[in-house]
Amino acid sequence: MANIQSLDPSASPLDYYGWELRRQREAAGLRQGQLGALIFCTGSLIGQIETTKKVPTRDFSERLDAALGTDGVFSRLIGLVLRSQLPTWFQPYADMEAKAAYISAFQAQVVYGLLQTEEYARALLHIEHPHRTGEMVAARLDRQRVLHRENSPALWVVLSEAALLQEVGGHGVMRKQLARLLEFRDDPWVQIQVLPFTVGQHTAMMGSFNLLRFDDDPDLFYVESYDQGHMTANSSVIKERSVGYARLQATALSPEDSAAMITRVMEERYGNQS
């Protein structure tokens, strides 16, 4: 109880969520176990979320609102909570990504975050964040909701062939990840191209980068290093990288041929093996 009483709701979105959950639960006259029974979880989980030991999910938040009659309070708050689980240096990009009308991405080694499966993301994030993997996976998956909103952005992704061949999480995880990429074949707002090794040198030899375009704001260029991201609206950088990206698109396989290559790698490299 001391941990709950000492919680500072102004410390972070997660602290505020825990504080508000406790306040609403007590206002409803419910013990942790009673509330847990109403939303099909344990009282222990309720306590862990109230004391910020666990990060809530979007589904949990929606069930809370229904059980407590809180008019969407937790469903609105969960977006801020999950966003706060992203690395601090990455949050400004995530904020702009969510507002973009058009996203162009080149990935040299891994699948772009908006297209990752949960298992693929978990395998990647566990390497550097073994004690916060669950929270960071939830935050990454929540970013993907931008592709399912009513006014979703146009997304064009060029993947190096390396992203298909670099095994992440094992054969089963890779097979499911490549199958996910193929699910976008008929999506008019998502285009995926593969840049094969056979093209040789190209305009993105320096590594991955993204371009964001907006309806009412200047374009942005984004690139990241090991522990920081750099975002700029410098017009000369935008011009140079936009031309470079157009050349990548022209050099890469067509979306149709890319899908064929993804299918071939999925079956030949990550198919069922004895």
N, C-alpha and C positions, 0 to 999 in steps of 0.2 A: 504493500500500500504506500510505503514511503516513496517509492519510485514514481508512482502515479501522482501523488500530491506535489512532488517537487518538479513535475514536468512544466516547462516554460512554453506556453503556446506560441510565443513570438520567436522561438529559437529557429524554427524551420517549418516548412509545410507538413513534414511528417509529425513533428511535435504537436502542431496545431490539430492535425487529424486525430491523433491519439487523445488529446485533451478534449476535443469536441465529442468524440465517440463516448468517452466516459461521462461527459456532461449530459448528453442525450440519453444514454442508457439509464443513468440514475434518475433523470427527470421522468422516465417512463416507468420507474420503480422495478427495474429488472436487475437481477444479478447476472454476472458474466455467463454462467452456465445456462440461465434461462434465455438470454439473448442468443447464445450459441445454438440452442435447440430450435429457435425460431428461424434461423438462417442456415441451418444444416452445417454447423461447424462446432468445434469444441469451445468450452468456456476458456480453456487455456489459450486458444488462438486469440480470442477477444482480449484477454489480458496482455498477451504479447504485443498486440497492435496498439493497445492503449498505452503501453510503456515503450513504444517505438522499437521493440526487439524484432518485430516482423513488419514488413511492408505490405499494406493491403493491395488487393487486386481490384480491377474495375468491376468484375462480377460480384465480389464481396461488397463493394460500395453500393452497387445497385440493389442488392438484397437488404443491406442496412436501411437504405432509404424506404424500401417497401415495408420493412418490419417496424421501423420507428416513425414512419409518416413524416419524414423530414424534407419532403418536397425537393428532392434532388440535391441536397446539400453535399452529401458525400460523393455523389456521382460527378459533381462539378469540381470538388476538391481533389479527387484522385488524379486528375491530369497534372496538377501542380506537384503533387507528391511524387508521382512517377518521374516527372521531368527533373525533380531535384535529385534523383538517383543517378542521373547522368554526370559524367565528370564536369567539374565547374567550367573548365576551359571549352567544353563542347556545347554547353547550354546555349550560348548566343547563336551558334549555327543551327541548332535544333529549333530555336524560336523562329529563325528566318526560313528554314526549310518548311515549317508548318504553314507559312504564309505565301510561299512561292506559287506562281502560276505555271512555271515551267522549270523543270530540274534536268540538267544535263550532268551525267556522272561518268567518269572513267575510273575503273578499278583495276589496279595492276596485279593484285594478289588474291583478294577475297571478294566474295559477293557483296554488292552494295547493301547496306543495312536495311533499307526499306523492302528488300526482296528476300531477306534471310528467313529460314525456318527457325522455330524455337530451338530445335536440337543443334543446328549449326551455330546459332548465336551463343548457345550455352557452352559449346565446346571451345569457341573462340575466347569468350570472356573469362572462362574458368582459368585459363593459363595465367593471366595477370591479376585476376580478382577472385581467388578461390573462396574467400569468405563473404563476398558480396555478389556472387554470380546470379542468384535468384532475383535480387532487386534490379540488377543491371539488365538482365534478360527481359524482365517485365517492362522496364523503361524503353528498351529497344523495340519491343513488340508494340508498345503503345504509340511509338512514332509512326508505325505502319498504318495507323488508323487514317492518316491523311489520304491514303490511296482509296479509301472507301467512303469518304465524305461525298456529299452531293456535288460540290464543285471541286472535284479532285484535280491536282496538278497534272500536266502532261509530264511524263517521266521517260527520258531516253538514257539508257545505260549501255556503255561500251565496256565489256569485260575482256581482259586479257585471257588468252587460252590458259594461262597459269592458274586462274581462279577456278577453272574446271578440273585441273589436274592435281592441284595442291589438296591432298586429302585432309579434311578437317572432321574429326569425330568418328572416323571409321567409314567403311563402305556403305553401311546402312544409312548413316546420316547424309553422306554425299549423294547417294541415290535419291533420297527424299528431297534434298536441296535442288538438285538438277530437275527433278520432276516439278518442283514449285516454279522454277523458271519457265518451264514449258506451259504452265497454266496461264501465262500471260500472253500466249500466242494470239488469242482472239480479243485481247483488251485493246481498244482503240487508243487508249491514253498511255499505254506502257509499251515501249519498244526496246528490245534487247538485241545487241549485236555482239559477236565475238570477234576479237582481234587475234588472228592466228599467229603463231610464232613465225610462220613463213613470210610474213610481210617485212621482216627485218627491222631496221631502224624506223622510228615513227616519231610523231610530234609530242608524245607523252612519255618519253624515255626517263624523264625526271621523276615520274611517279603519279599516283592518283590525284585527282582534283575534281571539283564540282563547280558548276555554274548555275546560279539561281536567277531567274527572271521574274519580275513582279508586274502587276497591272499598273500600279501607281508609284512605284519606287525604283531607284536605280538598280541595275544589275549588280550581282555580287559574285566574286570569285573566292573559292574557299580551298585551302590546302592544309593538311595537318602533318605534324611531325610526331615523334614518339609521345610527347606529353603536352602538346599545345596545338591549337588551331590558329590559322591566320585567315582573316576575311578582309577583303578590300573591294571598294567600288571604283578604284582608279581606272579611268576610261582607257588608258593605254594597255593596262593589264587585261581588262575585259576584252578589248579588241583583239589582242594577240592570242589569248586563250580561246576565244570564240572561233577564230580562224583555225587554230590548232585543232579544236574539237571537230569542226566541220571536215577537216582533212582526215581525222581519225574515223569519222563516220563513212567517209568515201573509201577509205582503205580497208575497213573491217568487212567481214562477211555480211551479206544482206540479212535482215531479220529471219527470212525463210531459211537461208542456208545456215544461219547461226542455230536455229532450232534443230536443224538436221544434225549439226555437229554436237550439240548438247545431248541429243538423243543417242547418238553413236557412243559418246563418252560414257553416258549413263549405263548403257547396256554392255559395252565392251570392258570398261574399266571397273564399274561398280555393280555389275550384274551379279546374280547368284553364283557363288563359288563354293566348291566343296572344301 
